[in-house]
Amino acid sequence: MTYARTEPVRADVRDDYEISSTLPIQGSPQVFWPDGTTHHNPGLTEQEWIGGIPRIQDADPSLVHELLREKVVSADPIGAGPA
């Protein structure tokens, strides 16, 4: 898809837009990790769709922290502590 613009566009925003068209985006929020994995709605553990709108039934905020800790430590061996 190409848009005609009359004002300048920031190159980093344009590049992010181009990259996003190649990603398996399911919705928002969605986290893409440095190792290539992704999580859609991390921490939202149960939802029900009513009339096309998701209704959150249960959430686990600690899951977000666990995922972050796991991904940061696995991506940064220095942060993992002494070998």
Summary of the structure (lengths in Angstrom):
residues: 83
radius of gyration: 17.8
end to end distance: 48.8
largest distance: 55.0
contacts: 135
relative contact order: 0.11
helix: 35%
strand: 24%
